[in-house]
């Protein structure tokens, strides 16, 4: 779901040009219809426009000439098909996740969640924590730096559902602007740093042992990026209440900051009500910094994936506690 970089029309099934990387509607998807800069560099390396005729074949009538031309035409078609496969082929099963890394990350979260339930059932709480929870007194379990980003509280289904909704609605907007590989790196790094920052703060302040799990830090990082790129984008809080994303994100950040202070005053380590608010703040700060650093990249991409800049009015998109709405 994105807007065309030529006419601005909202497109449910956008086309992404393989040469310039921008997003277009059906009318402007062809390179010649959006003045693709890649056309100037086209040198026909695969011989797609080669006639395919053997110069040794002499013209004339009869079945021999017809067969030669038929074979040559078939050769042209084969070369065109091979070229198309190279340009647009899926590249195997992993190719499905090209430009769809957000959905791969969501899948990893839910697979991990099922694995958590299985480990709890067969191995118990201790094994579960060793495998999936980033703990301040077990930092040597370096695998939990990563697994904790995809893990969620098994007894709180709304934990993973809430994070999934945020990532599902907002993740593609950032991914299509910066690219899938860079987005995955950003997601993992922000999630890891948010979790580590929380537990290291607990250690530094002499707080009680604490553990962190969940993709909230990475989710807040994504929100931080869009707070910089599209501060006036309208979202629907709880699928009902319309507001600009900057009010939503900064409001949540303010509440989290107050709760962190209250937690510290009570001898805690930045958590309140079983929620790692400090990790949320760290993730949000990382997102703001990443968004500011890559603001020029997003603008030069022409709003790839719908991340268009400015105050123009656009058509209404899907709503939700993260669903991009109509005004941005």
C-alpha positions as CSV (number, residue, x, y, z in Angstrom):
1,X,0.0,0.0,0.0
2,X,1.6,3.2,-1.2
3,X,1.3,6.4,-3.2
4,X,2.5,6.7,-6.8
5,X,5.7,8.8,-7.0
6,X,4.4,10.4,-10.3
7,X,0.7,11.2,-9.7
8,X,0.4,10.6,-6.0
9,X,-2.5,8.2,-6.5
10,X,-3.0,5.7,-3.6
11,X,-2.3,2.2,-4.8
12,X,-3.2,-1.0,-2.9
13,X,-0.9,-3.1,-5.0
14,X,2.0,-0.7,-5.9
15,X,4.7,-1.5,-8.4
16,X,8.3,-1.0,-7.6
17,X,10.7,-0.2,-10.5
18,X,13.7,-2.5,-10.5
19,X,15.9,0.2,-12.0
20,X,15.2,3.3,-9.9
21,X,13.5,1.7,-6.9
22,X,10.6,4.1,-6.7
23,X,6.9,3.1,-6.4
24,X,4.2,3.6,-9.0
25,X,0.6,2.9,-9.9
26,X,-0.3,0.6,-12.8
27,X,-0.4,3.6,-15.2
28,X,3.1,4.7,-14.5
29,X,4.9,1.4,-13.7
30,X,6.7,1.1,-17.0
31,X,10.1,2.8,-17.1
32,X,9.1,5.0,-20.1
33,X,6.0,6.2,-18.3
34,X,7.8,7.6,-15.3
35,X,11.0,8.9,-17.1
36,X,13.1,6.3,-15.3
37,X,16.7,7.4,-15.2
38,X,17.7,3.7,-15.8
39,X,16.6,4.0,-19.4
40,X,19.6,6.3,-20.1
41,X,21.9,3.5,-18.9
42,X,20.2,0.7,-20.9
43,X,22.8,-1.0,-23.1
44,X,20.9,-4.2,-23.7
45,X,23.6,-6.4,-22.1
46,X,21.5,-9.6,-22.5
47,X,20.8,-9.0,-26.2
48,X,17.1,-8.8,-25.5
49,X,16.5,-6.7,-28.6
50,X,18.8,-8.8,-30.8
51,X,16.7,-10.2,-33.7
52,X,18.2,-13.6,-33.2
53,X,18.4,-14.3,-36.9
54,X,21.5,-16.2,-38.2
55,X,23.1,-13.9,-40.7
56,X,24.1,-16.9,-42.7
57,X,20.4,-17.7,-43.5
58,X,19.5,-16.4,-46.9
59,X,16.1,-15.1,-47.7
60,X,13.7,-17.0,-49.9
61,X,10.6,-19.0,-49.9
62,X,9.8,-22.4,-48.7
63,X,9.5,-24.3,-45.5
64,X,13.2,-24.0,-44.7
65,X,13.1,-20.3,-44.4
66,X,9.9,-20.4,-42.4
67,X,11.4,-22.9,-40.0
68,X,14.5,-20.8,-39.6
69,X,12.5,-17.7,-38.8
70,X,10.3,-19.6,-36.3
71,X,13.4,-21.0,-34.6
72,X,14.9,-17.5,-34.4
73,X,11.7,-16.0,-33.0
74,X,11.6,-18.8,-30.4
75,X,15.2,-17.9,-29.5
76,X,14.2,-14.2,-29.0
77,X,11.3,-15.2,-26.8
78,X,13.6,-17.5,-24.7
79,X,16.1,-14.7,-24.2
80,X,13.4,-12.2,-23.2
81,X,12.0,-14.7,-20.7
82,X,15.4,-15.3,-19.2
83,X,16.0,-11.6,-18.9
84,X,12.6,-11.1,-17.2
85,X,13.5,-14.0,-14.8
86,X,16.8,-12.3,-13.9
87,X,15.1,-8.9,-13.3
88,X,12.0,-10.0,-11.5
89,X,12.6,-13.6,-10.4
90,X,12.0,-14.6,-6.8
91,X,15.4,-16.1,-6.3
92,X,14.1,-19.1,-4.5
93,X,12.1,-19.3,-1.4
94,X,14.0,-16.6,0.4
95,X,13.3,-14.3,-2.5
96,X,9.7,-14.0,-1.3
97,X,11.0,-11.8,1.6
98,X,12.7,-9.4,-0.7
99,X,11.0,-6.1,0.0
100,X,8.9,-8.0,2.5
101,X,11.3,-8.2,5.4
102,X,8.7,-6.8,7.8
103,X,6.6,-9.9,7.3
104,X,9.6,-12.2,7.7
105,X,10.3,-10.5,11.1
106,X,6.7,-10.9,12.1
107,X,6.8,-14.6,11.2
108,X,10.0,-15.0,13.2
109,X,8.3,-13.4,16.2
110,X,5.3,-15.8,16.1
111,X,7.5,-18.9,15.5
112,X,9.6,-17.8,18.5
113,X,6.4,-17.4,20.5
114,X,5.3,-20.9,19.7
115,X,8.8,-22.2,20.6
116,X,8.5,-20.4,24.0
117,X,5.3,-22.2,24.8
118,X,6.9,-25.5,23.9
119,X,9.9,-24.9,26.0
120,X,7.8,-23.8,29.0
121,X,5.7,-26.9,28.7
122,X,8.5,-29.4,28.3
123,X,11.5,-27.7,29.9
124,X,10.1,-25.3,32.5
125,X,10.6,-21.6,33.4
126,X,14.3,-21.8,34.0
127,X,15.2,-23.2,30.6
128,X,12.8,-20.7,29.0
129,X,14.5,-17.7,30.7
130,X,18.0,-19.1,29.7
131,X,16.9,-19.3,26.0
132,X,14.7,-16.3,25.5
133,X,15.0,-13.6,28.3
134,X,17.8,-11.0,28.4
135,X,18.6,-11.0,32.1
136,X,20.8,-8.4,33.9
137,X,22.5,-11.2,35.9
138,X,23.0,-13.5,32.9
139,X,24.5,-11.2,30.3
140,X,26.9,-13.9,29.3
141,X,24.0,-15.6,27.5
142,X,24.8,-13.6,24.4
143,X,22.2,-15.5,22.3
144,X,19.4,-13.8,24.4
145,X,20.6,-10.5,23.1
146,X,18.9,-11.5,19.9
147,X,16.2,-14.1,20.9
148,X,14.8,-11.6,23.5
149,X,13.9,-9.2,20.6
150,X,11.6,-11.9,19.1
151,X,10.3,-13.3,22.4
152,X,7.3,-12.1,24.2
153,X,5.5,-12.8,27.5
154,X,3.9,-16.2,27.0
155,X,1.1,-15.4,29.5
156,X,0.2,-12.0,28.0
157,X,-1.1,-12.6,24.4
158,X,-1.7,-8.8,24.0
159,X,2.0,-8.3,24.3
160,X,2.9,-9.9,21.0
161,X,-0.4,-8.8,19.4
162,X,0.3,-5.2,20.2
163,X,3.8,-5.3,18.9
164,X,2.8,-7.2,15.8
165,X,0.1,-4.5,14.9
166,X,2.7,-1.7,15.2
167,X,5.3,-3.5,13.1
168,X,2.7,-4.6,10.5
169,X,1.3,-1.1,9.9
170,X,4.5,0.9,10.2
171,X,7.4,-1.4,9.3
172,X,6.7,-1.5,5.6
173,X,6.8,2.3,5.4
174,X,10.4,2.4,6.7
175,X,11.5,-0.7,4.9
176,X,10.5,0.5,1.5
177,X,12.3,3.8,2.0
178,X,15.7,2.3,3.3
179,X,15.6,-1.2,1.7
180,X,15.0,-4.6,3.3
181,X,18.6,-5.3,4.4
182,X,19.1,-2.0,6.0
183,X,15.7,-2.3,7.7
184,X,16.4,-5.7,9.2
185,X,19.7,-4.4,10.5
186,X,18.0,-1.4,12.0
187,X,15.3,-3.5,13.6
188,X,17.7,-6.0,15.2
189,X,20.2,-3.3,16.3
190,X,17.5,-1.1,17.9
191,X,15.9,-4.0,19.6
192,X,19.2,-5.3,21.0
193,X,20.4,-1.9,22.1
194,X,17.0,-1.1,23.8
195,X,17.1,-4.4,25.8
196,X,20.8,-4.1,26.7
197,X,20.4,-0.4,27.6
198,X,17.6,-1.4,30.0
199,X,19.5,-4.2,31.8
200,X,22.8,-2.3,31.9
201,X,21.0,0.7,33.5
202,X,19.6,-1.6,36.1
203,X,23.1,-2.9,36.8
204,X,24.6,0.6,36.9
205,X,22.0,1.9,39.4
206,X,22.2,-1.1,41.6
207,X,18.6,-2.0,41.0
208,X,17.2,-5.5,41.4
209,X,17.9,-8.2,38.8
210,X,15.7,-7.6,35.8
211,X,14.9,-9.3,32.5
212,X,13.7,-8.0,29.2
213,X,11.9,-9.6,26.2
214,X,9.8,-8.3,23.4
215,X,10.0,-6.3,20.2
216,X,8.7,-3.2,21.8
217,X,12.1,-1.4,21.6
218,X,12.3,-2.1,17.9
219,X,8.7,-1.1,17.4
220,X,9.2,2.2,19.2
221,X,12.3,2.7,17.0
222,X,10.2,2.4,13.9
223,X,7.7,4.9,15.4
224,X,10.6,7.2,16.1
225,X,11.7,7.1,12.4
226,X,8.2,8.1,11.2
227,X,7.9,10.8,13.8
228,X,10.8,12.5,12.1
229,X,9.8,11.6,8.5
230,X,6.0,12.1,8.7
231,X,5.2,13.9,12.0
232,X,1.8,14.9,10.7
233,X,0.7,11.5,9.5
234,X,-2.7,10.7,10.9
235,X,-3.2,7.5,12.8
236,X,-6.1,5.9,14.6
237,X,-5.3,5.1,18.2
238,X,-7.1,1.9,19.2
239,X,-8.6,1.9,15.7
240,X,-10.9,4.8,16.8
241,X,-9.2,8.0,17.9
242,X,-7.6,10.0,15.1
243,X,-4.4,11.9,15.9
244,X,-1.1,12.9,14.4
245,X,1.7,10.4,14.9
246,X,3.9,13.0,16.6
247,X,1.3,13.5,19.3
248,X,1.0,9.8,19.8
249,X,4.7,9.0,20.0
250,X,5.8,12.0,22.1
251,X,2.8,11.4,24.4
252,X,3.8,7.8,25.0
253,X,7.4,8.9,25.5
254,X,6.4,11.4,28.1
255,X,4.3,8.9,30.0
256,X,7.1,6.3,29.8
257,X,9.6,8.9,31.1
258,X,7.4,9.7,34.1
259,X,7.0,6.0,34.9
260,X,10.7,5.5,34.7
261,X,11.3,8.3,37.2
262,X,8.7,6.9,39.5
263,X,10.3,3.4,39.2
264,X,13.7,4.8,40.1
265,X,12.3,6.6,43.1
266,X,10.7,3.4,44.3
267,X,14.1,1.5,43.9
268,X,13.2,-0.1,40.6
269,X,15.2,-0.3,37.4
270,X,13.1,1.6,34.9
271,X,10.2,-0.8,34.8
272,X,6.6,-0.3,35.9
273,X,3.7,-2.8,35.8
274,X,5.9,-5.4,34.2
275,X,6.7,-3.1,31.3
276,X,10.3,-2.1,30.4
277,X,9.5,1.6,29.8
278,X,13.2,2.5,29.7
279,X,13.7,0.1,26.8
280,X,10.8,1.9,25.0
281,X,12.5,5.2,25.5
282,X,15.8,3.9,24.2
283,X,14.2,2.4,21.2
284,X,12.3,5.7,20.5
285,X,15.6,7.7,20.8
286,X,17.4,5.3,18.4
287,X,14.5,5.7,15.9
288,X,14.6,9.5,16.1
289,X,18.4,9.5,15.5
290,X,18.1,7.0,12.6
291,X,15.2,9.0,11.0
292,X,17.1,12.3,11.3
293,X,20.3,10.7,9.8
294,X,18.4,9.2,6.9
295,X,15.9,12.0,6.3
296,X,17.7,12.9,3.1
297,X,17.7,9.3,1.9
298,X,13.9,9.0,2.4
299,X,13.3,12.3,0.6
300,X,15.5,11.4,-2.3
301,X,13.7,8.0,-2.6
302,X,10.6,10.1,-3.5
303,X,8.7,8.5,-0.6
304,X,9.3,4.9,-1.6
305,X,6.7,2.8,0.0
306,X,4.5,5.7,0.8
307,X,7.0,7.6,3.0
308,X,6.3,10.9,1.2
309,X,7.4,14.1,2.8
310,X,5.6,17.4,3.2
311,X,2.2,18.5,4.1
312,X,0.2,17.4,1.1
313,X,-3.1,15.7,1.6
314,X,-3.4,12.1,0.6
315,X,-6.1,9.4,0.4
316,X,-7.0,7.6,3.5
317,X,-5.1,4.4,4.4
318,X,-5.7,1.6,6.8
319,X,-6.3,2.7,10.3
320,X,-5.3,1.2,13.6
321,X,-3.1,1.8,16.6
322,X,-0.5,2.5,14.0
323,X,-2.4,2.4,10.8
324,X,-1.4,5.3,8.6
325,X,-4.4,7.5,7.9
326,X,-5.3,10.2,5.4
327,X,-3.5,13.4,6.4
328,X,0.3,13.6,6.6
